[in-house]
């Protein structure tokens, strides 16, 4: 896939028009999301957005500090270095990899590329909402299929519900449940999906578990699959914005033609490269997250609260009453917990924070649930 220069991009009027369309739905969607979120007070325990409280690694921080004097330059070679580093680590052809500003823009652009009035967007329910909002804005039907009893994506039901599917979206582990969809089910989906459709596998949370094999090998095999990665979760770079679109070159090109050219911030690029080269980072953070998560589950068990066992950095807990009431009450205790999904109105998503943050969560949650 040819790499666009900044000069050539300025002449791509179709892409520029698509980028304008992209802004028309992202701005109101983001504004609506901001209104739904409680504004945290100073000193609040913020465990509502699946951020990593550990932040960027020390190597990433050092890399950003060192590159700041070069902030007046575009330094495209740094982006190429990031792509080459990731591709070499994963055994991928670099032409299959595009650096992106996080993983949400390539998800939205993929929906714009493959979903329209004739091609539906198919997702598990509950699931990450951005693709749904994009599909609706692009005139596509949104097909939400309830998860299975084990909270995996119900692949056969998804196929049956949407013979006109343009995208079948699988977040693995899933957001908000933190649960896994078996690899065999994803392979079945690829083998039985409608012609011309693609499977988007969102691996934003895959680093938190060793139980979910990546779908990158399906990309290598030339399948109709797009894999999304981000540095926002285990790498602690949610506010810095860096990710990857990994796909066959023809699929990647189709996505990027919707306005997906990125002027990558050099701070994000060098931080991401340094993070990838830190060989112990993922395993150590996976261990920390799993330890705090398990301790929290044990506390929930001791106190009789129902929750969905998660492999990720979030989980859902059943509060046995309208979830928004609990969110509001927790906010009054200066603890911010996550949003509600309509299909599970009495369940609240909680991000796994530090041990100190989860201790504050436990104290506030116990108080609120007894009230």
C-alpha positions as CSV (number, residue, x, y, z in Angstrom):
1,X,0.0,0.0,0.0
2,X,1.6,3.3,-1.0
3,X,2.4,5.7,1.8
4,X,0.9,9.2,1.2
5,X,3.1,12.2,1.7
6,X,1.6,15.3,3.2
7,X,1.7,17.1,-0.1
8,X,-0.1,14.4,-2.0
9,X,-2.7,14.1,0.7
10,X,-3.6,17.8,0.3
11,X,-4.7,17.0,-3.2
12,X,-7.0,14.0,-2.3
13,X,-10.2,15.9,-2.2
14,X,-12.3,12.8,-1.7
15,X,-10.4,12.0,1.4
16,X,-10.6,15.5,2.6
17,X,-14.4,15.4,2.1
18,X,-14.6,12.2,4.1
19,X,-12.5,13.6,6.9
20,X,-15.0,16.5,7.1
21,X,-17.8,13.9,7.3
22,X,-15.8,12.2,10.0
23,X,-15.7,15.4,12.1
24,X,-19.5,16.0,11.7
25,X,-20.3,12.8,13.7
26,X,-17.3,12.6,16.0
27,X,-17.8,16.1,17.5
28,X,-21.4,15.6,18.6
29,X,-20.8,12.0,19.7
30,X,-17.8,13.1,21.8
31,X,-19.8,16.0,23.3
32,X,-22.6,13.6,24.2
33,X,-20.2,11.2,25.8
34,X,-18.7,14.1,27.8
35,X,-22.1,15.1,29.1
36,X,-22.8,11.5,30.3
37,X,-19.6,11.4,32.3
38,X,-19.4,12.9,35.8
39,X,-16.8,15.6,36.0
40,X,-14.4,14.3,38.6
41,X,-13.5,16.5,41.6
42,X,-9.9,17.0,42.7
43,X,-8.7,13.8,44.4
44,X,-11.5,11.7,42.9
45,X,-11.0,8.0,42.2
46,X,-11.5,7.8,38.5
47,X,-12.2,4.2,37.4
48,X,-14.8,4.8,34.7
49,X,-13.0,4.9,31.3
50,X,-10.7,1.8,31.2
51,X,-7.6,4.0,31.5
52,X,-4.4,2.6,33.0
53,X,-3.6,4.4,36.2
54,X,0.1,3.5,35.8
55,X,0.5,5.9,32.9
56,X,3.3,5.6,30.3
57,X,6.4,3.5,31.2
58,X,9.6,5.3,32.2
59,X,11.1,4.5,28.9
60,X,8.2,6.1,27.1
61,X,8.4,9.2,29.3
62,X,12.1,9.5,28.7
63,X,11.6,9.2,24.9
64,X,8.9,11.9,24.9
65,X,11.1,14.2,26.9
66,X,14.0,13.7,24.6
67,X,12.0,14.4,21.4
68,X,10.3,17.6,22.5
69,X,13.1,19.9,21.1
70,X,12.4,18.4,17.7
71,X,8.7,19.2,18.0
72,X,9.0,21.8,15.2
73,X,9.6,19.0,12.6
74,X,7.3,16.4,11.1
75,X,9.9,13.6,11.4
76,X,7.9,11.0,9.4
77,X,10.9,8.7,9.7
78,X,10.0,8.1,13.3
79,X,6.6,6.8,12.3
80,X,8.2,4.5,9.8
81,X,10.5,3.3,12.6
82,X,7.5,2.5,14.8
83,X,5.8,0.5,12.0
84,X,9.0,-1.4,11.3
85,X,9.5,-2.2,14.9
86,X,6.0,-3.6,15.4
87,X,6.0,-5.4,12.1
88,X,9.3,-7.1,12.9
89,X,8.1,-8.1,16.4
90,X,4.9,-9.7,15.0
91,X,6.4,-11.2,11.8
92,X,4.3,-8.9,9.6
93,X,5.0,-7.3,6.3
94,X,5.3,-3.5,7.1
95,X,2.9,-2.8,4.3
96,X,0.1,-4.4,6.4
97,X,0.6,-2.0,9.2
98,X,-0.5,1.7,9.5
99,X,0.2,3.8,12.6
100,X,-2.9,5.6,13.7
101,X,-4.0,8.1,16.4
102,X,-5.3,5.5,18.7
103,X,-7.6,2.7,17.5
104,X,-10.9,4.5,17.5
105,X,-10.3,6.5,14.3
106,X,-9.5,3.4,12.2
107,X,-12.6,1.7,13.6
108,X,-14.8,4.6,12.6
109,X,-13.2,4.8,9.2
110,X,-13.5,1.1,8.7
111,X,-17.3,1.4,9.3
112,X,-17.5,4.3,6.8
113,X,-15.7,2.1,4.3
114,X,-17.7,-1.1,4.6
115,X,-21.1,-0.1,6.0
116,X,-23.9,1.9,4.3
117,X,-27.6,1.7,3.6
118,X,-27.1,-1.8,2.0
119,X,-24.4,-3.1,4.4
120,X,-25.1,-3.5,8.1
121,X,-22.8,-3.1,11.1
122,X,-23.0,-6.2,13.3
123,X,-21.8,-6.3,16.9
124,X,-22.3,-8.0,20.2
125,X,-24.5,-6.5,22.8
126,X,-23.3,-5.1,25.1
127,X,-20.3,-3.8,23.1
128,X,-18.2,-0.8,22.4
129,X,-20.5,1.9,21.0
130,X,-18.3,3.9,18.6
131,X,-18.8,1.7,15.6
132,X,-22.6,1.7,16.2
133,X,-22.7,5.5,16.2
134,X,-20.6,5.7,13.1
135,X,-22.8,3.2,11.3
136,X,-25.9,5.1,12.1
137,X,-24.4,8.3,10.9
138,X,-23.4,6.6,7.7
139,X,-27.0,5.4,7.1
140,X,-26.2,1.7,7.9
141,X,-28.4,-0.6,9.9
142,X,-27.0,-1.5,13.3
143,X,-27.5,-5.1,14.3
144,X,-26.9,-5.7,18.0
145,X,-26.8,-9.4,19.0
146,X,-26.9,-10.4,22.7
147,X,-23.8,-12.2,23.9
148,X,-23.9,-15.9,24.8
149,X,-24.5,-17.1,28.4
150,X,-20.7,-17.1,28.8
151,X,-20.6,-13.5,27.5
152,X,-18.8,-14.4,24.2
153,X,-19.9,-13.0,20.9
154,X,-22.7,-15.3,19.5
155,X,-21.2,-15.8,16.1
156,X,-23.9,-18.0,14.6
157,X,-26.6,-15.6,15.8
158,X,-24.7,-12.6,14.3
159,X,-24.5,-14.3,10.9
160,X,-28.1,-15.3,11.0
161,X,-29.2,-11.8,12.0
162,X,-27.3,-10.0,9.2
163,X,-26.9,-11.7,5.8
164,X,-26.3,-8.2,4.6
165,X,-23.4,-7.6,7.0
166,X,-20.7,-5.2,5.9
167,X,-18.7,-5.4,9.2
168,X,-18.8,-8.0,11.9
169,X,-17.2,-6.4,14.9
170,X,-15.5,-8.5,17.6
171,X,-13.8,-6.9,20.5
172,X,-11.7,-9.5,22.2
173,X,-11.6,-9.3,25.2
174,X,-14.9,-7.5,25.0
175,X,-15.6,-4.1,26.2
176,X,-17.5,-3.8,28.6
177,X,-17.6,-7.4,29.9
178,X,-13.9,-8.2,29.7
179,X,-14.8,-11.7,28.4
180,X,-13.4,-13.7,25.5
181,X,-14.7,-15.1,22.2
182,X,-13.0,-18.4,21.3
183,X,-10.6,-18.4,18.4
184,X,-12.6,-21.2,16.7
185,X,-15.7,-18.9,16.6
186,X,-13.7,-16.1,14.9
187,X,-12.5,-18.6,12.3
188,X,-16.0,-19.8,11.8
189,X,-17.2,-16.3,11.2
190,X,-14.5,-15.7,8.6
191,X,-15.5,-18.9,6.8
192,X,-19.2,-18.2,6.8
193,X,-19.6,-14.4,6.5
194,X,-21.2,-12.8,3.4
195,X,-19.0,-12.1,0.4
196,X,-17.5,-8.7,0.5
197,X,-17.8,-8.2,4.2
198,X,-14.9,-7.9,6.7
199,X,-14.4,-9.0,10.3
200,X,-12.9,-6.3,12.5
201,X,-11.1,-7.7,15.6
202,X,-10.5,-5.0,18.1
203,X,-7.6,-6.1,20.3
204,X,-7.4,-3.1,22.5
205,X,-7.4,-5.2,25.7
206,X,-5.6,-8.3,24.4
207,X,-2.4,-7.6,26.4
208,X,-4.3,-8.1,29.7
209,X,-4.7,-11.8,29.1
210,X,-2.7,-14.8,27.8
211,X,-5.9,-16.7,27.1
212,X,-6.8,-15.0,23.9
213,X,-4.7,-15.7,20.8
214,X,-4.2,-12.7,18.5
215,X,-5.9,-12.6,15.1
216,X,-2.7,-11.1,13.5
217,X,-2.0,-14.5,11.9
218,X,-5.3,-14.3,10.1
219,X,-4.1,-11.0,8.6
220,X,-0.8,-12.7,7.6
221,X,-2.9,-15.4,5.9
222,X,-4.7,-12.8,3.7
223,X,-8.1,-13.2,5.3
224,X,-10.8,-10.5,5.2
225,X,-9.9,-9.3,8.6
226,X,-8.9,-6.0,10.1
227,X,-7.1,-6.0,13.5
228,X,-7.0,-2.9,15.6
229,X,-4.4,-2.3,18.3
230,X,-3.9,0.6,20.7
231,X,-1.3,1.9,23.2
232,X,-4.2,3.4,25.4
233,X,-4.6,0.4,27.7
234,X,-1.8,-1.8,29.0
235,X,0.8,0.8,27.8
236,X,-0.9,3.6,29.7
237,X,-1.0,6.1,26.8
238,X,-4.7,6.9,26.5
239,X,-4.1,10.6,26.5
240,X,-1.1,10.4,24.1
241,X,-3.0,8.6,21.3
242,X,-1.3,5.9,19.3
243,X,-2.4,2.7,17.7
244,X,-2.3,0.5,14.6
245,X,-4.5,-0.6,11.8
246,X,-3.3,-4.0,10.6
247,X,-4.9,-5.4,7.5
248,X,-4.2,-6.7,4.0
249,X,-3.0,-3.7,1.9
250,X,-6.2,-3.5,-0.2
251,X,-8.4,-3.4,2.9
252,X,-6.1,-0.8,4.6
253,X,-6.2,1.4,1.5
254,X,-10.0,1.2,1.3
255,X,-10.2,2.4,5.0
256,X,-7.6,5.2,4.6
257,X,-9.4,6.6,1.6
258,X,-12.2,7.6,3.9
259,X,-9.9,10.3,5.4
260,X,-7.6,8.2,7.5
261,X,-4.3,9.8,6.7
262,X,-2.6,10.6,10.0
263,X,-0.1,13.3,10.9
264,X,1.3,11.3,13.8
265,X,2.5,13.3,16.8
266,X,6.1,12.6,17.3
267,X,5.8,12.3,21.1
268,X,3.2,9.5,20.7
269,X,5.4,7.7,18.1
270,X,8.6,7.6,20.1
271,X,6.7,6.7,23.3
272,X,5.0,3.8,21.5
273,X,8.3,2.6,20.0
274,X,10.0,2.7,23.4
275,X,7.1,0.8,24.9
276,X,7.4,-1.9,22.3
277,X,11.1,-2.3,23.0
278,X,10.6,-2.7,26.7
279,X,10.5,-6.4,26.8
280,X,9.2,-6.8,30.4
281,X,6.5,-4.1,30.3
282,X,3.4,-6.1,29.1
283,X,4.0,-9.1,31.3
284,X,4.6,-6.9,34.4
285,X,1.5,-4.8,33.8
286,X,-0.6,-7.9,33.0
287,X,0.5,-9.3,36.4
288,X,-0.3,-6.1,38.3
289,X,-3.7,-5.8,36.7
290,X,-4.6,-9.5,37.3
291,X,-3.5,-9.3,40.9
292,X,-5.6,-6.2,41.7
293,X,-8.6,-7.6,39.7
294,X,-8.5,-10.9,41.5
295,X,-8.3,-9.3,44.9
296,X,-11.4,-7.2,43.9
297,X,-13.3,-10.2,42.8
298,X,-12.5,-12.0,46.1
299,X,-13.9,-9.0,48.0
300,X,-17.0,-9.0,45.8
301,X,-17.4,-12.7,46.5
302,X,-17.1,-12.2,50.3
303,X,-19.7,-9.5,50.2
304,X,-22.2,-11.4,48.0
305,X,-22.0,-9.1,44.9
306,X,-22.5,-10.6,41.5
307,X,-20.0,-9.8,38.7
308,X,-18.9,-11.1,35.4
309,X,-15.4,-12.7,35.6
310,X,-13.2,-10.6,33.3
311,X,-9.8,-11.2,31.6
312,X,-9.4,-7.5,31.1
313,X,-8.9,-4.2,33.0
314,X,-12.6,-3.8,33.6
315,X,-15.5,-5.8,34.9
316,X,-19.3,-5.5,35.3
317,X,-21.0,-5.8,38.6
318,X,-24.8,-6.3,39.1
319,X,-26.2,-3.6,41.4
320,X,-29.7,-5.0,41.4
321,X,-31.3,-1.6,40.7
322,X,-31.0,1.1,37.9
323,X,-27.3,1.4,37.3
324,X,-27.4,5.1,36.8
325,X,-28.6,5.5,40.4
326,X,-25.4,3.8,41.6
327,X,-23.2,5.8,39.3
328,X,-24.7,9.0,40.7
329,X,-24.3,7.8,44.3
330,X,-20.7,6.7,43.8
331,X,-19.9,10.1,42.2
332,X,-21.1,11.7,45.4
333,X,-18.6,9.6,47.2
334,X,-15.9,10.9,44.8
335,X,-15.5,7.6,43.1
336,X,-16.3,7.6,39.3
337,X,-17.5,4.3,37.8
338,X,-18.4,3.5,34.2
339,X,-21.4,3.8,32.2
340,X,-24.5,1.7,31.6
341,X,-25.5,-0.4,28.6
342,X,-29.3,-0.6,27.9
343,X,-29.3,-4.4,27.5
344,X,-27.9,-4.7,31.1
345,X,-29.5,-1.7,32.9
346,X,-28.7,-3.0,36.4
347,X,-25.0,-3.6,35.7
348,X,-22.2,-1.0,36.0
349,X,-18.8,-1.2,34.4
350,X,-15.8,-0.7,36.7
351,X,-12.2,-0.1,35.6
352,X,-9.5,-1.9,37.5
353,X,-7.3,0.8,39.1
354,X,-4.5,0.6,41.6
355,X,-4.8,-1.2,44.9
356,X,-5.5,2.1,46.7
357,X,-8.1,3.1,44.1
358,X,-9.9,-0.3,44.4
359,X,-9.9,0.0,48.2
360,X,-11.7,3.4,47.9
361,X,-14.1,1.7,45.4
362,X,-14.9,-1.0,47.9
363,X,-15.5,1.4,50.7
364,X,-17.8,3.6,48.6
365,X,-19.6,0.7,46.9
366,X,-20.3,-0.9,50.2
367,X,-21.7,2.3,51.6
368,X,-23.8,3.0,48.5
369,X,-25.2,-0.5,48.2
370,X,-26.3,-0.5,51.9
371,X,-28.0,2.9,51.6
